[in-house]
Protein backbone atom coordinates (compact mmCIF):
# COMPACT_ATOMS: atom_id res chain seq x y z
CA UNK A 1 0.00 0.00 0.00
CA UNK A 2 1.21 3.45 -0.82
CA UNK A 3 0.13 5.36 2.25
CA UNK A 4 -0.81 3.97 5.64
CA UNK A 5 -2.57 5.89 8.36
CA UNK A 6 -2.32 5.18 12.08
CA UNK A 7 -4.98 2.74 13.39
CA UNK A 8 -6.77 5.56 15.24
CA UNK A 9 -6.96 7.66 12.07
CA UNK A 10 -8.61 4.82 10.19
CA UNK A 11 -11.05 4.20 13.05
CA UNK A 12 -11.93 7.90 13.41
CA UNK A 13 -12.48 8.27 9.66
CA UNK A 14 -14.65 5.15 9.47
CA UNK A 15 -16.79 6.17 12.44
CA UNK A 16 -17.24 9.60 10.86
CA UNK A 17 -18.54 7.88 7.71
CA UNK A 18 -15.62 8.95 5.51
CA UNK A 19 -15.95 6.83 2.34
CA UNK A 20 -12.35 7.28 1.29
CA UNK A 21 -10.97 6.08 4.63
CA UNK A 22 -13.46 3.19 4.64
CA UNK A 23 -12.28 2.11 1.18
CA UNK A 24 -8.63 2.38 2.25
CA UNK A 25 -9.32 0.26 5.34
CA UNK A 26 -11.04 -2.41 3.23
CA UNK A 27 -8.03 -2.43 0.87
CA UNK A 28 -5.87 -2.96 3.96
CA UNK A 29 -8.00 -5.96 4.99
CA UNK A 30 -7.69 -7.43 1.49
CA UNK A 31 -3.90 -7.06 1.44
CA UNK A 32 -1.78 -10.18 1.89
CA UNK A 33 1.15 -8.27 3.35
CA UNK A 34 1.79 -9.26 6.98
CA UNK A 35 2.31 -5.63 8.11
CA UNK A 36 -0.99 -4.62 6.48
CA UNK A 37 -2.72 -7.51 8.22
CA UNK A 38 -1.40 -6.41 11.62
CA UNK A 39 -2.64 -2.87 10.99
CA UNK A 40 -6.01 -4.15 9.71
CA UNK A 41 -6.56 -6.13 12.93
CA UNK A 42 -5.71 -3.04 15.01
CA UNK A 43 -8.30 -1.02 13.07
CA UNK A 44 -10.92 -3.78 13.49
CA UNK A 45 -10.31 -3.91 17.25
CA UNK A 46 -11.00 -0.19 17.50
CA UNK A 47 -14.23 -0.21 15.49
CA UNK A 48 -15.61 -3.50 16.86
CA UNK A 49 -17.84 -1.90 19.57
CA UNK A 50 -19.58 0.10 16.80
CA UNK A 51 -20.22 -2.89 14.53
CA UNK A 52 -22.90 -5.59 14.47
CA UNK A 53 -25.90 -3.27 14.48
CA UNK A 54 -27.02 -3.78 10.88
CA UNK A 55 -29.37 -6.27 9.24
CA UNK A 56 -27.25 -8.56 7.07
CA UNK A 57 -29.02 -9.99 4.03
CA UNK A 58 -27.50 -12.58 1.69
CA UNK A 59 -28.79 -12.73 -1.88
CA UNK A 60 -28.25 -15.55 -4.32
CA UNK A 61 -30.07 -16.82 -7.37
CA UNK A 62 -30.09 -19.03 -10.41
CA UNK A 63 -28.24 -17.73 -13.52
CA UNK A 64 -30.34 -15.27 -15.53
CA UNK A 65 -32.51 -14.36 -12.55
CA UNK A 66 -31.53 -10.68 -12.82
CA UNK A 67 -29.73 -10.37 -9.51
CA UNK A 68 -28.05 -7.03 -10.22
CA UNK A 69 -31.27 -5.48 -11.51
CA UNK A 70 -33.09 -6.76 -8.44
CA UNK A 71 -30.42 -5.43 -6.04
CA UNK A 72 -30.52 -2.06 -7.79
CA UNK A 73 -34.32 -1.83 -7.41
CA UNK A 74 -34.28 -3.20 -3.85
CA UNK A 75 -31.38 -0.95 -2.84
CA UNK A 76 -33.05 2.13 -4.33
CA UNK A 77 -36.25 1.30 -2.42
CA UNK A 78 -34.35 0.84 0.87
CA UNK A 79 -32.34 4.05 0.55
CA UNK A 80 -35.64 5.80 -0.28
CA UNK A 81 -36.88 4.69 3.15
CA UNK A 82 -33.83 6.38 4.71
CA UNK A 83 -31.60 3.33 5.11
CA UNK A 84 -27.87 3.41 4.43
CA UNK A 85 -26.90 0.40 2.36
CA UNK A 86 -23.62 -1.41 1.66
CA UNK A 87 -23.54 -4.01 -1.12
CA UNK A 88 -20.71 -6.55 -0.89
CA UNK A 89 -20.13 -9.34 -3.38
CA UNK A 90 -18.60 -12.75 -2.80
CA UNK A 91 -17.16 -13.80 -6.14
CA UNK A 92 -14.95 -16.89 -6.25
CA UNK A 93 -14.87 -16.62 -10.05
CA UNK A 94 -13.16 -13.24 -10.01
CA UNK A 95 -9.77 -14.95 -9.59
CA UNK A 96 -10.15 -16.18 -13.15
CA UNK A 97 -11.45 -12.97 -14.66
CA UNK A 98 -8.98 -10.87 -12.69
CA UNK A 99 -11.52 -8.88 -10.72
CA UNK A 100 -14.98 -7.50 -11.13
CA UNK A 101 -14.72 -3.89 -9.99
CA UNK A 102 -15.72 -2.39 -13.31
CA UNK A 103 -18.39 -4.99 -13.80
CA UNK A 104 -20.04 -4.18 -10.48
CA UNK A 105 -20.07 -0.46 -11.08
CA UNK A 106 -21.67 -0.85 -14.48
CA UNK A 107 -24.05 -3.57 -13.31
CA UNK A 108 -25.53 -1.30 -10.64
CA UNK A 109 -25.15 2.08 -12.24
CA UNK A 110 -27.96 3.91 -10.44
CA UNK A 111 -27.13 2.42 -7.04
CA UNK A 112 -23.41 3.18 -7.34
CA UNK A 113 -24.31 6.88 -7.79
CA UNK A 114 -26.62 6.83 -4.76
CA UNK A 115 -25.10 8.80 -1.82
CA UNK A 116 -26.68 6.38 0.68
CA UNK A 117 -25.30 3.26 -0.99
CA UNK A 118 -21.79 1.83 -1.09
CA UNK A 119 -20.83 -1.00 -3.47
CA UNK A 120 -17.71 -3.09 -2.93
CA UNK A 121 -16.85 -6.17 -4.99
CA UNK A 122 -14.81 -8.98 -3.46
CA UNK A 123 -11.05 -9.07 -4.01
CA UNK A 124 -9.83 -10.84 -7.11
CA UNK A 125 -7.37 -13.72 -7.06
CA UNK A 126 -8.44 -15.21 -3.76
CA UNK A 127 -9.82 -18.52 -2.62
CA UNK A 128 -13.45 -18.72 -1.57
CA UNK A 129 -12.47 -19.13 2.09
CA UNK A 130 -10.27 -16.04 1.84
CA UNK A 131 -12.99 -14.00 0.17
CA UNK A 132 -15.49 -15.07 2.84
CA UNK A 133 -13.11 -14.09 5.64
CA UNK A 134 -12.42 -10.68 4.12
CA UNK A 135 -16.12 -10.06 3.43
CA UNK A 136 -16.90 -10.70 7.10
CA UNK A 137 -14.33 -8.13 8.18
CA UNK A 138 -15.45 -5.66 5.50
CA UNK A 139 -18.99 -6.01 6.86
CA UNK A 140 -17.79 -4.93 10.31
CA UNK A 141 -16.13 -1.83 8.85
CA UNK A 142 -19.27 -0.91 6.88
CA UNK A 143 -21.42 -1.28 9.99
CA UNK A 144 -19.06 0.97 11.95
CA UNK A 145 -19.28 3.51 9.11
CA UNK A 146 -23.03 3.75 9.71
CA UNK A 147 -24.49 1.39 7.12
CA UNK A 148 -27.53 -0.20 8.77
CA UNK A 149 -28.21 -2.65 5.95
CA UNK A 150 -25.63 -4.95 4.38
CA UNK A 151 -26.47 -6.90 1.24
CA UNK A 152 -24.04 -9.72 0.48
CA UNK A 153 -24.42 -10.99 -3.07
CA UNK A 154 -23.06 -14.31 -4.32
CA UNK A 155 -21.72 -14.03 -7.83
CA UNK A 156 -20.44 -17.57 -8.15
CA UNK A 157 -22.52 -20.69 -7.79
CA UNK A 158 -22.09 -23.71 -5.56
CA UNK A 159 -20.03 -23.31 -2.43
CA UNK A 160 -20.33 -19.51 -2.23
CA UNK A 161 -23.98 -19.82 -1.12
CA UNK A 162 -22.96 -21.73 1.99
CA UNK A 163 -20.21 -19.20 2.74
CA UNK A 164 -22.64 -16.27 2.43
CA UNK A 165 -25.36 -18.04 4.44
CA UNK A 166 -22.78 -18.36 7.21
CA UNK A 167 -22.43 -14.58 7.58
CA UNK A 168 -25.96 -13.17 7.24
CA UNK A 169 -29.18 -12.84 9.28
CA UNK A 170 -31.48 -13.44 6.31
CA UNK A 171 -30.78 -15.48 3.18
CA UNK A 172 -32.83 -14.67 0.09
CA UNK A 173 -33.00 -16.99 -2.88
CA UNK A 174 -34.09 -15.44 -6.19
CA UNK A 175 -35.82 -17.77 -8.65
CA UNK A 176 -37.30 -17.62 -12.12
CA UNK A 177 -40.77 -18.70 -13.21
CA UNK A 178 -40.98 -21.97 -15.13
CA UNK A 179 -40.57 -23.66 -11.79
CA UNK A 180 -40.89 -27.27 -12.95
CA UNK A 181 -37.55 -27.23 -14.76
CA UNK A 182 -36.00 -24.90 -12.21
CA UNK A 183 -36.73 -27.20 -9.30
CA UNK A 184 -34.83 -29.97 -11.07
CA UNK A 185 -31.81 -27.76 -11.64
CA UNK A 186 -31.84 -26.08 -8.25
CA UNK A 187 -29.83 -27.68 -5.52
CA UNK A 188 -32.12 -28.81 -2.75
CA UNK A 189 -29.41 -27.80 -0.28
CA UNK A 190 -29.56 -24.16 -1.38
CA UNK A 191 -33.36 -24.08 -1.06
CA UNK A 192 -33.04 -25.43 2.46
CA UNK A 193 -30.76 -22.52 3.37
CA UNK A 194 -33.27 -19.88 2.21
CA UNK A 195 -35.27 -17.70 4.63
CA UNK A 196 -37.44 -16.64 1.68
CA UNK A 197 -37.76 -17.37 -2.02
CA UNK A 198 -38.58 -14.55 -4.43
CA UNK A 199 -39.66 -15.17 -8.01
CA UNK A 200 -38.34 -12.28 -10.07
CA UNK A 201 -39.51 -10.75 -13.36
CA UNK A 202 -43.16 -11.12 -12.26
CA UNK A 203 -44.47 -8.53 -14.69
CA UNK A 204 -46.39 -8.36 -17.97
CA UNK A 205 -46.98 -11.72 -19.64
CA UNK A 206 -44.80 -13.37 -17.03
CA UNK A 207 -47.15 -12.54 -14.15
CA UNK A 208 -49.30 -15.65 -14.46
CA UNK A 209 -46.29 -17.89 -14.85
CA UNK A 210 -44.73 -16.37 -11.71
CA UNK A 211 -47.89 -16.98 -9.67
CA UNK A 212 -47.99 -20.60 -10.81
CA UNK A 213 -44.30 -20.99 -9.92
CA UNK A 214 -44.99 -19.55 -6.49
CA UNK A 215 -47.51 -22.29 -5.73
CA UNK A 216 -45.09 -24.97 -6.95
CA UNK A 217 -42.29 -23.66 -4.75
CA UNK A 218 -44.60 -23.36 -1.74
CA UNK A 219 -45.57 -27.01 -2.17
CA UNK A 220 -41.89 -27.98 -2.48
CA UNK A 221 -40.93 -26.06 0.68
CA UNK A 222 -43.58 -27.87 2.70
CA UNK A 223 -41.64 -31.09 2.13
CA UNK A 224 -38.54 -29.64 3.84
CA UNK A 225 -37.95 -30.13 7.57
CA UNK A 226 -38.85 -27.11 9.77
CA UNK A 227 -36.09 -24.52 10.21
CA UNK A 228 -36.15 -24.78 13.99
CA UNK A 229 -36.28 -21.02 14.55
CA UNK A 230 -40.06 -20.61 14.34
CA UNK A 231 -39.85 -19.06 10.87
CA UNK A 232 -41.37 -20.68 7.80
CA UNK A 233 -39.77 -19.45 4.52
CA UNK A 234 -42.42 -17.76 2.35
CA UNK A 235 -42.43 -17.60 -1.46
CA UNK A 236 -42.99 -14.13 -2.94
CA UNK A 237 -43.14 -12.65 -6.42
CA UNK A 238 -41.59 -9.34 -7.40
CA UNK A 239 -40.56 -7.21 -10.34
CA UNK A 240 -37.45 -5.06 -10.43
CA UNK A 241 -38.91 -3.39 -13.51
CA UNK A 242 -42.20 -2.18 -11.97
CA UNK A 243 -41.14 -2.31 -8.31
CA UNK A 244 -44.18 -4.46 -7.46
CA UNK A 245 -43.52 -6.82 -4.54
CA UNK A 246 -40.31 -5.11 -3.40
CA UNK A 247 -42.05 -3.58 -0.36
CA UNK A 248 -43.56 -6.97 0.60
CA UNK A 249 -40.12 -8.51 0.45
CA UNK A 250 -38.71 -5.89 2.81
CA UNK A 251 -41.67 -6.42 5.16
CA UNK A 252 -40.85 -10.17 5.13
CA UNK A 253 -37.24 -9.52 6.11
CA UNK A 254 -38.36 -7.21 8.92
CA UNK A 255 -40.88 -9.79 10.10
CA UNK A 256 -38.25 -12.52 10.24
CA UNK A 257 -35.83 -10.21 12.08
CA UNK A 258 -38.46 -9.29 14.65
CA UNK A 259 -39.46 -12.91 15.25
CA UNK A 260 -35.90 -14.23 15.53
CA UNK A 261 -34.85 -11.28 17.73
CA UNK A 262 -37.72 -11.98 20.12
CA UNK A 263 -37.17 -15.75 20.30
CA UNK A 264 -33.37 -15.44 20.59
CA UNK A 265 -32.52 -17.21 17.32
CA UNK A 266 -30.99 -14.13 15.69
CA UNK A 267 -28.40 -13.80 18.47
CA UNK A 268 -27.82 -17.56 18.47
CA UNK A 269 -27.30 -17.58 14.67
CA UNK A 270 -24.71 -14.80 14.88
CA UNK A 271 -22.87 -16.48 17.76
CA UNK A 272 -22.71 -19.75 15.82
CA UNK A 273 -21.45 -17.88 12.74
CA UNK A 274 -18.66 -16.30 14.82
CA UNK A 275 -17.61 -19.72 16.12
CA UNK A 276 -17.66 -21.28 12.65
CA UNK A 277 -15.57 -18.40 11.32
CA UNK A 278 -13.07 -18.81 14.18
CA UNK A 279 -12.79 -22.57 13.64
CA UNK A 280 -12.25 -22.30 9.89
CA UNK A 281 -9.51 -19.69 10.42
CA UNK A 282 -7.91 -21.88 13.07
CA UNK A 283 -7.93 -24.86 10.69
CA UNK A 284 -6.37 -22.75 7.93
CA UNK A 285 -3.67 -21.45 10.28
CA UNK A 286 -2.83 -24.91 11.66
CA UNK A 287 -2.71 -26.37 8.17
CA UNK A 288 -0.40 -23.69 6.82
CA UNK A 289 1.89 -23.81 9.88
CA UNK A 290 2.17 -27.59 9.38
CA UNK A 291 2.95 -27.41 5.65
CA UNK A 292 5.28 -24.41 6.03
CA UNK A 293 7.68 -26.31 8.29
CA UNK A 294 11.23 -26.62 6.95
CA UNK A 295 11.74 -29.70 4.78
CA UNK A 296 8.07 -30.73 5.21
CA UNK A 297 7.58 -30.96 1.45
CA UNK A 298 10.38 -33.53 1.08
CA UNK A 299 9.28 -35.58 4.09
CA UNK A 300 5.72 -35.55 2.80
CA UNK A 301 6.79 -36.68 -0.68
CA UNK A 302 8.73 -39.66 0.75
CA UNK A 303 5.83 -40.76 2.98
CA UNK A 304 3.23 -40.24 0.24
CA UNK A 305 5.26 -42.53 -2.05
CA UNK A 306 5.22 -45.24 0.62
CA UNK A 307 1.45 -44.80 1.10
CA UNK A 308 0.87 -44.88 -2.66
CA UNK A 309 2.69 -48.19 -3.19
CA UNK A 310 1.18 -49.69 -0.04
CA UNK A 311 4.32 -50.21 2.06
CA UNK A 312 2.95 -47.82 4.70
CA UNK A 313 -0.66 -47.50 5.86
CA UNK A 314 -2.22 -44.01 6.22
CA UNK A 315 -2.55 -44.03 10.04
CA UNK A 316 1.10 -44.90 10.86
CA UNK A 317 2.13 -42.55 8.04
CA UNK A 318 0.35 -39.66 9.79
CA UNK A 319 1.81 -40.70 13.16
CA UNK A 320 5.30 -40.65 11.63
CA UNK A 321 4.81 -37.18 10.13
CA UNK A 322 3.33 -35.72 13.31
CA UNK A 323 5.97 -37.26 15.58
CA UNK A 324 8.66 -35.55 13.46
CA UNK A 325 6.74 -32.26 13.54
CA UNK A 326 7.04 -29.59 16.27
CA UNK A 327 3.35 -28.69 15.68
CA UNK A 328 2.37 -32.32 16.10
CA UNK A 329 2.98 -32.37 19.87
GIHUQUI-V562137 format. One record per run of one state. SS is the DSSP state (hx for helix, st for strand, lp for the rest). FROM is the first residue (numbers start at 1). LEN is the number of residues. If there is no record, write none. Layout:
# GIHUQUI-V562137
SS | FROM | LEN
SS | FROM | LEN
This chain:
# GIHUQUI-V562137
lp | 1 | 6
hx | 7 | 9
lp | 16 | 3
hx | 19 | 12
lp | 31 | 3
hx | 34 | 17
lp | 51 | 4
st | 55 | 7
lp | 62 | 5
hx | 67 | 14
lp | 81 | 4
st | 85 | 6
lp | 91 | 3
hx | 94 | 4
lp | 98 | 3
hx | 101 | 7
lp | 108 | 1
hx | 109 | 4
lp | 113 | 4
st | 117 | 4
lp | 121 | 7
hx | 128 | 17
lp | 145 | 4
st | 149 | 6
lp | 155 | 4
hx | 159 | 7
lp | 166 | 4
st | 170 | 6
lp | 176 | 3
hx | 179 | 7
lp | 186 | 2
hx | 188 | 6
lp | 194 | 2
st | 196 | 4
lp | 200 | 6
hx | 206 | 16
lp | 222 | 12
st | 234 | 4
lp | 238 | 8
hx | 246 | 17
lp | 263 | 2
hx | 265 | 27
lp | 292 | 4
hx | 296 | 14
lp | 310 | 4
hx | 314 | 10
lp | 324 | 2
hx | 326 | 3
lp | 329 | 1
